[in-house]
Amino acid sequence: MSNQLTHRAYRCWPVYALAASVPVSMAAISLSKLTLVLVAFGVLLRGSQSAAKRHHWEGGHVVVVLLMLGALALSMTWSTAPWNIACIDLGKYAKLLLIVLVPSLIRTRAQAMKAFAWGAGVQIFILMSSCALALGIALPWVNDPILVNSNSVFHEYLHQSIMTAGFAALCWHLRREVDARWFRILAPALAALALFNVLFALKGRTGYIASLVVLASAIVWETKKQWRWFALAVPIMVVALALLTSTQFKERVILAATEAQAYQPGNTVPSSTGERLNLWYRSAQAIAERPWSGFGAGSWGIQYKRLDAGADPWYSGTGGNPHQEFLLWGVLLGVGGMALLTAFLFTLWRDASRLPQAHARAMKSIILLLAATGMFNCVLYDAEIGEYFCLTLGLLLALGRAQTGRSPTTSTAGAAT
């Protein structure tokens, strides 16, 4: 019996390590992820799961994840990219398996909460460090001038702003997971500070959108139906306040509008927004050429270079992505790839609806965050932020499915949310 308990305890440690690594180090992420996958497959091969435990592998998202990876692997047979480049794309999207594997290792509420605690501890450290940098306080663990100037800590501001917005959502929706009064006060305070940090201290425009999505969805769920229209007004008021009080926010928004107006195909007037618009434009052209099959795994860089013919002065000539998740799947697999990505989000949402209300709302916030930020970046394809989303979704599924031992009223399913 003691050996079995020891095995169960060690089984969770790769998940704890990954939760603490995601906001900090790519090397640590890779090592933790590899260990997690090996342990998870070891548990699977043992074949000792009872019927009561097999529900950790259930859910529509499991089928869709396997279909997505299978379609990418199959597309290597017609890909316009060399096999080694195609394998890179397949390897990048293999992180989707974390959503499936994490609930197989995290089986109890205590284990899930411990994993969230590891991640939250690091996120709080990053949040406080970012606030200190914004106040002009020098920190010995942040030496890179680029990070210092953008109030970022371990990652560049784009990924940090998205993860900080996600942290705000988790703090708010899971604020009642610990009975202690101090936690119920601290969690909402951290949520508010995190959103303030994203809107007023960090530079990421995608982060601004992420924070508004988190804020609006929380208001919708916490407000009575007859007042939910107010949820639309609050983000508008927040944006207006930020425009009036934050020079950085105002400058970043105006810059995006100015660059968009100046855009010409080929990004001939080089700018950040122009670059993104050009990536989208060429990707749409590629999808129009092969709408049913796509160009296969690893093909995006080759097709962008072909269609743009070297006009974009900012493109290195190899690799990259269109900074839009749906367009990337469209180039790789055609409209079928875009449909798979849509089905992935839909099945995650449906599976979240079967969880207790607080967990359902937390998971749906992360899904909305993924969908919104995926419109402006390849957040599943990219390293670090992709692991963040997949790990967080897996942990929320594990937490919601765990036997909490609470009363039925507390565990009411979140389908109505």
C-alpha positions, 0 to 999 in steps of 0.5 A, a space after each residue: 500500500 505504501 509503495 502505491 501511495 509513493 508511486 501516486 505522489 511521484 506521478 504528479 511531480 512532473 506536472 508540478 515542475 511544468 507548472 512552475 517552469 512555464 512562466 520562467 524557462 524554456 529549458 525547464 519546460 522541455 525537461 518537465 514536459 518530456 518527463 510528464 509525457 514519459 510518466 503519463 504513458 507509463 501509467 497508461 501502459 500499466 493498464 491498471 486503471 479502474 472504470 472509475 478512473 477512466 473518465 480522466 481520458 474521456 471528453 470530445 476534446 480528446 478525439 479532436 486532439 488526436 485527429 489534429 495530430 493525426 491530420 498533421 502527420 498524414 499531411 507530411 505525405 503531400 507537404 511542400 516542406 522537407 520532412 525534417 521541417 514538417 516534423 518540427 510543426 508536428 512536434 510543436 503541436 504535440 503539446 496538445 497532448 498535455 490537455 489529455 495527459 495531465 488529467 491522467 496524472 492529477 486525480 485528486 483535488 489536492 493534487 490539482 490545487 498543489 499544481 496550481 499553487 506552484 504555478 501561482 507562486 511563480 506568477 505572483 513573483 513575476 507580477 510583483 517584479 513587473 510592478 517593481 520595474 514599472 515603478 523604476 525599481 532595479 531588480 538583480 534577476 532582470 538584466 536584459 534592457 529589452 525586458 527592463 524597458 518593457 517591464 517584463 521579467 522572464 519572457 518578452 511582454 507578449 507572452 507575459 501579458 497573456 499569462 498574466 491575464 490568464 492568472 487574473 481569470 484563475 484568481 477570480 473564478 477559483 477564489 472560493 477554492 480555499 475556505 480561508 478568509 485571507 485567500 478569498 480576499 487575496 485572490 480577487 486583489 491579485 486578479 485586479 492587480 494582474 489586470 492593472 499590470 497588463 493594461 498599464 505596465 506591459 506593452 502587448 496589445 494582444 495583452 490588452 485584448 486578453 485582459 478585456 476578454 477576462 474582465 468582460 466574461 467575468 462580469 457576464 457570469 457574475 451579473 444577473 441576466 437583466 444587467 448583463 448588457 452592462 458587461 459590454 459597457 465596462 470594458 469600453 469604460 476601462 479602455 476609455 480610462 486607459 486612453 486618458 490615464 496611460 500614455 503607453 496604452 494610448 501610444 500603442 493603440 494609436 500606433 496600431 491604427 496608424 500602421 494599419 492605415 499605411 499598410 501595403 502588400 509586401 509590408 513595403 512601409 515596414 511596421 509591426 502592424 503592417 508585418 502582421 497584416 502582410 502575414 495574414 494576406 499571404 496566408 489567405 492567398 495560400 488557403 485560396 490556392 489549396 482550400 481542401 488539402 492545404 500545403 502540409 505540415 511545415 509548409 507555411 514559411 515556404 508558401 509565404 516566401 513564394 507568395 511574397 517574393 521577398 517583398 517583406 523586408 522583415 521576413 528572415 526567409 525561413 520558418 515563422 508563422 502568420 501570427 494567427 492560429 486559424 490561418 496557420 491551420 488553413 495553410 497547413 490543412 486547408 479549411 479542414 484544418 480550420 474546422 479542426 481548430 474550431 472543433 477543438 475549441 467547441 469540444 473544450 467548451 462543451 467538456 468545460 460545461 460538465 464541470 462544477 460551476 467555478 471550474 467551468 467558468 475558469 476553464 471557459 475564460 481560458 478558452 475565450 482567452 485562447 480564441 481571442 489571442 489566437 486571432 492575433 498570434 499562433 498561441 498554440 504553435 508558439 513555445 511557452 505560451 502554448 504550453 501555458 494554455 495546454 497545461 492550464 486547460 489540463 489542470 482545470 479539467 483535472 480539478 473539475 473532475 476530481 472527487 472533491 467530497 463537497 456537497 452537491 450544491 457546491 458541485 453543481 455543473 456549470 452547464 448554465 454558465 
